[in-house]
Amino acid sequence: MPNQKNLKIPEHIRSRYDEIVGLTDTFCKAHLNDEFGDLCRKMAAKLSRKRPSPLERGQAKVWAEAILYTIGRINFLFDKSQDPYMDS
């Protein structure tokens, strides 16, 4: 897991980031691996630094799902020949 301080999460959105990352971490631990968890945390951190941050709007669960889907899609998670594999 990357050091949280290295991700430079703005203080005003820290609790929202923690909520979203809590959901992605739980899913990655149960169904994927640590590498996917790290990538999800990095993507959430990047989104939290945008001005204005899109993470401030919408439901945390929807953001977590969108991050997981995006990371999975670009890392061939839905390709049966890859490991790990998940059906979309």
FENGI-V857773 format. One record per residue. N is the residue number from 1. PHI is phi in radians with two decimals (999 if undefined). PSI is psi in whole degrees, -180 to 180 (* if undefined). Layout:
BEGIN
N,PHI,PSI
N,PHI,PSI
END
This chain:
BEGIN
1,999,131
2,-1.20,152
3,-1.10,126
4,-1.04,-34
5,-1.18,-31
6,-1.21,-20
7,-1.42,-14
8,0.90,64
9,-1.47,126
10,-1.06,141
11,-1.04,-37
12,-1.18,-16
13,-2.10,7
14,-0.97,-46
15,-1.16,-37
16,-1.17,-43
17,-1.02,-48
18,-1.06,-39
19,-1.12,-46
20,-1.17,-46
21,-1.18,-31
22,-1.05,-41
23,-1.19,-45
24,-1.19,-38
25,-1.09,-44
26,-1.04,-45
27,-1.14,-46
28,-1.13,-38
29,-1.16,-36
30,-1.41,-33
31,-2.20,-18
32,-2.16,-126
33,-2.64,177
34,-1.11,-34
35,-1.07,-45
36,-1.11,-39
37,-1.07,-44
38,-1.07,-44
39,-1.12,-39
40,-1.14,-42
41,-1.10,-41
42,-1.13,-41
43,-1.16,-43
44,-1.09,-39
45,-1.13,-44
46,-1.06,-45
47,-1.14,-33
48,-1.23,-24
49,-1.51,-12
50,-1.15,151
51,-2.13,116
52,-1.31,152
53,-1.26,128
54,-1.17,-18
55,-1.19,-17
56,-1.24,-20
57,-1.88,157
58,1.42,179
59,-1.54,142
60,-1.04,-39
61,-1.08,-41
62,-1.17,-41
63,-1.10,-42
64,-1.07,-44
65,-1.12,-41
66,-1.13,-42
67,-1.13,-46
68,-1.05,-44
69,-1.12,-45
70,-1.10,-48
71,-1.10,-42
72,-1.12,-42
73,-1.11,-46
74,-1.37,-11
75,-1.96,24
76,1.02,33
77,-1.11,-27
78,-1.67,11
79,-1.66,117
80,-1.03,-24
81,-1.42,-5
82,-1.78,159
83,-2.25,123
84,-1.34,160
85,-2.28,140
86,-2.39,144
87,-1.37,133
88,-1.35,*
END
